[in-house]
Amino acid sequence: METDLTTIGAGLAIGLCALATGFAQAKIGSAAVAALVEKKELLGSMIILVAIPETMVILGFVIAYMMLS
């Protein structure tokens, strides 16, 4: 496959989504640890809140796949 603008765009789609997800999970994770120190019963909610930004990487992968198909 040739390296053209489509493949660069697909790489940017998944790369930038992964970068933004890492940044979001770092902020949410540190806030979750601080909240869990005070209230242990928030564990289930915090796990869900840390997992939600992962959907952005999945959507970036889907867009990259659609660009290359």
N, CA, C and O of each residue as an XYZ file, in Angstrom:
276
protein
N       0.848     -1.179      0.000
C       0.000      0.000      0.000
C       0.893      1.241      0.000
O       1.883      1.306      0.729
N       0.542      2.191     -0.799
C       1.317      3.411     -0.901
C       1.057      4.327      0.294
O      -0.027      4.324      0.877
N       2.060      5.094      0.637
C       1.891      6.085      1.689
C       1.347      7.353      1.043
O       2.070      8.066      0.347
N       0.100      7.620      1.275
C      -0.503      8.829      0.752
C      -1.225      9.542      1.891
O      -1.072      9.179      3.058
N      -1.988     10.528      1.555
C      -2.651     11.325      2.592
C      -3.708     10.540      3.353
O      -4.008     10.866      4.501
N      -4.274      9.514      2.735
C      -5.276      8.715      3.429
C      -4.661      7.928      4.579
O      -5.230      7.865      5.669
N      -3.506      7.331      4.338
C      -2.867      6.565      5.408
C      -2.332      7.476      6.505
O      -2.348      7.108      7.680
N      -1.860      8.651      6.134
C      -1.423      9.618      7.148
C      -2.614     10.073      7.973
O      -2.511     10.210      9.192
N      -3.740     10.308      7.321
C      -4.958     10.705      8.041
C      -5.454      9.618      8.970
O      -5.916      9.908     10.074
N      -5.364      8.371      8.540
C      -5.784      7.258      9.397
C      -4.867      7.136     10.602
O      -5.332      6.872     11.710
N      -3.584      7.325     10.399
C      -2.647      7.286     11.520
C      -2.889      8.415     12.494
O      -2.808      8.224     13.707
N      -3.185      9.587     11.973
C      -3.503     10.717     12.848
C      -4.801     10.495     13.602
O      -4.923     10.887     14.763
N      -5.771      9.870     12.950
C      -7.059      9.631     13.604
C      -6.897      8.756     14.834
O      -7.461      9.058     15.886
N      -6.147      7.694     14.721
C      -5.994      6.798     15.868
C      -4.955      7.333     16.852
O      -5.093      7.147     18.061
N      -3.921      7.993     16.345
C      -2.876      8.508     17.224
C      -3.349      9.650     18.105
O      -3.071      9.667     19.304
N      -4.054     10.593     17.527
C      -4.542     11.721     18.316
C      -5.625     11.298     19.301
O      -5.713     11.837     20.405
N      -6.446     10.335     18.901
C      -7.451      9.812     19.831
C      -6.790      9.111     21.005
O      -7.240      9.258     22.142
N      -5.742      8.359     20.755
C      -5.040      7.671     21.832
C      -4.358      8.673     22.763
O      -4.349      8.485     23.980
N      -3.795      9.721     22.202
C      -3.143     10.750     23.010
C      -4.151     11.473     23.902
O      -3.892     11.697     25.084
N      -5.289     11.834     23.336
C      -6.321     12.518     24.118
C      -6.906     11.609     25.189
O      -7.224     12.070     26.285
N      -7.052     10.326     24.886
C      -7.561      9.379     25.876
C      -6.599      9.224     27.034
O      -7.023      9.171     28.189
N      -5.324      9.153     26.745
C      -4.326      9.052     27.810
C      -4.351     10.271     28.720
O      -4.256     10.148     29.941
N      -4.477     11.442     28.122
C      -4.554     12.670     28.916
C      -5.800     12.679     29.803
O      -5.730     13.027     30.981
N      -6.943     12.293     29.224
C      -8.199     12.279     29.986
C      -8.159     11.248     31.107
O      -8.610     11.520     32.220
N      -7.619     10.061     30.817
C      -7.572      9.031     31.849
C      -6.608      9.399     32.968
O      -6.817      8.999     34.113
N      -5.567     10.145     32.665
C      -4.648     10.586     33.713
C      -5.361     11.538     34.676
O      -5.220     11.417     35.893
N      -6.116     12.471     34.133
C      -6.848     13.420     34.979
C      -7.947     12.726     35.780
O      -8.111     12.986     36.972
N      -8.696     11.846     35.123
C      -9.784     11.139     35.805
C      -9.225     10.181     36.845
O      -9.781     10.048     37.935
N      -8.131      9.515     36.511
C      -7.535      8.556     37.439
C      -7.035      9.204     38.717
O      -7.233      8.669     39.808
N      -6.390     10.353     38.589
C      -5.900     11.021     39.794
C      -7.054     11.532     40.651
O      -6.982     11.486     41.879
N      -8.110     12.017     40.016
C      -9.278     12.455     40.783
C      -9.987     11.262     41.418
O     -10.521     11.376     42.521
N      -9.997     10.125     40.737
C     -10.640      8.928     41.278
C      -9.912      8.423     42.511
O     -10.546      8.023     43.487
N      -8.588      8.439     42.474
C      -7.824      7.995     43.640
C      -8.071      8.924     44.824
O      -8.210      8.467     45.958
N      -8.125     10.213     44.560
C      -8.395     11.168     45.640
C      -9.790     10.970     46.226
O      -9.980     11.092     47.436
N     -10.758     10.667     45.374
C     -12.121     10.451     45.866
C     -12.236      9.124     46.616
O     -12.980      9.028     47.592
N     -11.507      8.108     46.170
C     -11.568      6.805     46.827
C     -10.926      6.819     48.212
O     -11.276      6.007     49.068
N      -9.997      7.732     48.430
C      -9.394      7.845     49.763
C     -10.443      8.271     50.771
O     -10.423      7.836     51.923
N     -11.357      9.122     50.335
C     -12.383      9.626     51.246
C     -13.608      8.716     51.319
O     -14.165      8.519     52.399
N     -14.033      8.158     50.181
C     -15.249      7.325     50.141
C     -14.957      6.053     49.367
O     -14.795      6.088     48.148
N     -14.888      4.930     50.069
C     -14.570      3.650     49.420
C     -15.718      3.129     48.544
O     -15.481      2.342     47.628
N     -16.928      3.548     48.810
C     -18.082      3.028     48.059
C     -18.181      3.600     46.642
O     -19.071      3.198     45.893
N     -17.311      4.509     46.257
C     -17.327      5.078     44.910
C     -16.522      4.261     43.903
O     -16.354      4.691     42.763
N     -16.026      3.100     44.298
C     -15.142      2.317     43.433
C     -15.797      1.958     42.101
O     -15.174      2.114     41.051
N     -17.032      1.484     42.124
C     -17.709      1.095     40.889
C     -17.897      2.267     39.938
O     -17.695      2.133     38.731
N     -18.281      3.404     40.477
C     -18.459      4.596     39.642
C     -17.142      5.059     39.044
O     -17.092      5.485     37.890
N     -16.092      4.976     39.820
C     -14.797      5.442     39.332
C     -14.247      4.524     38.237
O     -13.610      4.998     37.296
N     -14.486      3.230     38.354
C     -14.034      2.310     37.300
C     -14.748      2.630     35.991
O     -14.132      2.611     34.926
N     -16.032      2.919     36.066
C     -16.793      3.277     34.865
C     -16.291      4.590     34.278
O     -16.163      4.714     33.060
N     -16.007      5.570     35.132
C     -15.545      6.861     34.635
C     -14.152      6.782     34.006
O     -13.847      7.541     33.087
N     -13.321      5.886     34.485
C     -12.001      5.714     33.870
C     -12.131      4.972     32.537
O     -11.328      5.198     31.632
N     -13.121      4.098     32.402
C     -13.274      3.308     31.181
C     -13.974      4.076     30.051
O     -13.823      3.712     28.885
N     -14.717      5.105     30.365
C     -15.472      5.830     29.333
C     -14.576      6.455     28.259
O     -14.926      6.362     27.083
N     -13.444      7.085     28.588
C     -12.623      7.664     27.512
C     -12.040      6.640     26.548
O     -11.621      7.010     25.451
N     -12.000      5.362     26.923
C     -11.496      4.331     26.011
C     -12.333      4.239     24.746
O     -11.831      3.811     23.707
N     -13.599      4.634     24.814
C     -14.438      4.573     23.625
C     -13.933      5.512     22.539
O     -14.190      5.286     21.357
N     -13.215      6.565     22.930
C     -12.682      7.485     21.937
C     -11.622      6.797     21.072
O     -11.545      7.053     19.870
N     -10.809      5.930     21.669
C      -9.812      5.194     20.888
C     -10.494      4.210     19.953
O     -10.067      4.030     18.813
N     -11.545      3.577     20.431
C     -12.283      2.641     19.577
C     -12.894      3.379     18.390
O     -12.851      2.879     17.266
N     -13.458      4.557     18.624
C     -14.022      5.338     17.518
C     -12.932      5.805     16.556
O     -13.148      5.837     15.344
N     -11.768      6.166     17.084
C     -10.648      6.530     16.214
C     -10.202      5.367     15.352
O      -9.870      5.547     14.180
N     -10.195      4.160     15.936
C      -9.848      2.968     15.173
C     -10.878      2.708     14.070
O     -10.509      2.353     12.951
N     -12.143      2.880     14.376
C     -13.200      2.654     13.384
C     -13.062      3.654     12.243
O     -13.208      3.292     11.075
N     -12.783      4.905     12.577
C     -12.625      5.930     11.523
C     -11.393      5.614     10.671
O     -11.440      5.741      9.447
N     -10.300      5.206     11.301
C      -9.103      4.847     10.550
C      -9.366      3.660      9.638
O      -8.903      3.634      8.498
N     -10.109      2.677     10.136
C     -10.448      1.508      9.313
C     -11.315      1.915      8.122
O     -11.117      1.432      7.008
N     -12.282      2.812      8.367
C     -13.150      3.252      7.281
C     -12.376      4.068      6.239
O     -12.682      4.016      5.048
N     -11.376      4.819      6.697
C     -10.581      5.587      5.748
C      -9.740      4.686      4.852
O      -9.530      4.987      3.677
N      -9.262      3.577      5.416
C      -8.396      2.692      4.642
C      -9.164      1.674      3.806
O      -8.588      1.032      2.927
N     -10.455      1.523      4.073
C     -11.258      0.555      3.301
C     -11.774      1.149      2.017
O     -12.464      0.470      1.256
